[in-house]
Amino acid sequence: MHPFAYVAPKTVDEAVAVLEKHGDRARPIAGGTDLLVQARGGRWDLDAVVDIKTIPELVSIDNGSDGLTFGAGVPCYQLYENPELSSEYPGIMDAASLIGGIQIQSRAGLGGNLCNATPSGDGICPLIVHYATCVIAGPSGRRELPVEDFCTGPGQNALGSGEMLVSLKLPKPGSGFGAAYERFIPRNEMDIAVAGVAASVDLDSSGNIAKARVALASVGPTPILAEAAGGELAGKSADDESAIAAAGAAAAAAASPISDMRGTIEQRRHLVEVLTKRMVSKAIERARS
Ligand SMILES: Cc1cc2nc3c(=O)[nH]c(=O)nc-3n(C[C@H](O)[C@H](O)[C@H](O)COP(=O)(O)OP(=O)(O)OC[C@H]3O[C@@H](n4cnc5c(N)ncnc54)[C@H](O)[C@@H]3O)c2cc1C
C-alpha cells in the first residue's frame, strides 16, 4: 500500500470532480471499515480517498412527512439511537444495530454497506423491503435508482465513472407497516451471514396484507428481491399460515446460493425458507403493534 491523498470536499460537486479526475484510482470513503481493509489487501491501488463525511448533505438525516432521507455517510448508531426512526423504520434498525459491533457501528453506515455491494451486506435487504431509493450524483447531474437495482454483482454496483451515492430515500411507512431483518451466522456477532432475510408487510384496515416484500442476503451474486414471495402474501389474511408457508417456499425457490466453507446450497435454501416465515411473522407482529 503506497501513500495516497486524503481529500475533504465540502460539496457533492467537489467530490464528483475528484472522482471523475482520478477514475478507478480514487474511492469515496464513508466509515472506511470495508475500504481500508480492502486497500490494505491490495484490491484498490489508490491515489486518493474522498471523505464524504465532510459534506453536510451526506451526514444529514431528514425525517419529514414524506419519508426519511439520510446521507450516505450517516453511521449506523445515528440511526438506531434515534427513537423516532426506530419505531418507524424497524427493518433498518435491525440492520444498523447488528452490523459489526459498537466500534464498527460508530463509523460504518448503510451507504457504505450498499456501495460495497457484497451479497451478504446486512444493510441492503432491509433497505429493499423499506422501498428505499438511491440518490446518485455524477458528472451528468443527479439520478435515482431503486436499491434493488443498485448491486450488479459481487462487489459491483450500478455507479458509473465519477458517480457517488449521495443519500437514501425511504417513503413514510403507513400505520399498518412492519418490517424485520435477521441473518443466520454460526457465532452471535461479528460474522458474515450464511443467509439473511428481510421482510415487510403493509396491512390494510381489515388486517389483511395489502402488499409485502421479501429480500434475501448471501444466497446469490447480489441481494435478491424475491417478488414471488411477496406475491404469495399480497391480498391474504395476516393470519393465513399457509400463505406465510408459501412465501417461505417461494423465497427458497428464488435463492440461487453456492456451497462454500460457510454453508451448503441445501442449508442456505432451508435457512431462507425458515427465516422468511420468521421475518414475515415478525413484520406482521410489528405492523400490528
Ligand atoms: C470487524 C468488522 C465487522 C463487520 N461486520 C459486518 C456485519 O456484521 N455485517 C455487514 O454487512 N458488514 C460488516 N462489516 C463490513 C463493513 O463494516 C460494512 O459493510 C459497513 O457498512 C461499510 O460501511 P463504511 O461506511 O465503513 O463503508 P466504507 O468502507 O467507507 O466504503 C465501502 C465501499 O463503498 C464505497 N463507498 C462508500 N461511500 C460511498 C459513496 N457515498 N458513494 C460511492 N461509493 C461509496 C467505498 O469506496 C468502498 O468501496 C464488518 C467489517 C469489520 C471490519
The ligand as an ORCA input file, in Angstrom:
! r2SCAN-3c Opt
* xyz 0 1
  C     -14.879     -6.144     12.296
  C     -15.858     -5.942     11.175
  C     -17.135     -6.455     11.291
  C     -18.056     -6.297     10.252
  N     -19.316     -6.815     10.408
  C     -20.213     -6.679      9.419
  C     -21.530     -7.208      9.548
  O     -21.896     -7.782     10.572
  N     -22.378     -7.050      8.506
  C     -22.023     -6.411      7.358
  O     -22.844     -6.295      6.444
  N     -20.788     -5.872      7.210
  C     -19.881     -5.996      8.205
  N     -18.627     -5.463      8.063
  C     -18.289     -4.753      6.828
  C     -18.477     -3.208      6.931
  O     -18.294     -2.734      8.233
  C     -19.856     -2.781      6.428
  O     -20.052     -3.187      5.092
  C     -20.087     -1.270      6.554
  O     -21.458     -0.994      6.497
  C     -19.355     -0.457      5.498
  O     -19.630      0.899      5.710
  P     -18.489      2.008      5.694
  O     -19.193      3.299      5.945
  O     -17.377      1.685      6.603
  O     -18.014      1.903      4.162
  P     -16.567      2.228      3.515
  O     -15.575      1.217      3.910
  O     -16.215      3.659      3.738
  O     -16.950      2.048      1.959
  C     -17.315      0.783      1.450
  C     -17.226      0.825     -0.084
  O     -18.191      1.708     -0.603
  C     -17.576      2.800     -1.293
  N     -18.326      3.980     -0.897
  C     -18.507      4.448      0.364
  N     -19.326      5.511      0.332
  C     -19.647      5.707     -0.961
  C     -20.479      6.670     -1.628
  N     -21.135      7.625     -0.953
  N     -20.600      6.590     -2.971
  C     -19.945      5.625     -3.659
  N     -19.157      4.691     -3.102
  C     -19.018      4.747     -1.752
  C     -16.137      2.826     -0.826
  O     -15.266      3.415     -1.780
  C     -15.869      1.352     -0.612
  O     -15.604      0.742     -1.844
  C     -17.686     -5.606      9.079
  C     -16.399     -5.065      8.971
  C     -15.492     -5.227     10.001
  C     -14.121     -4.614      9.844
*
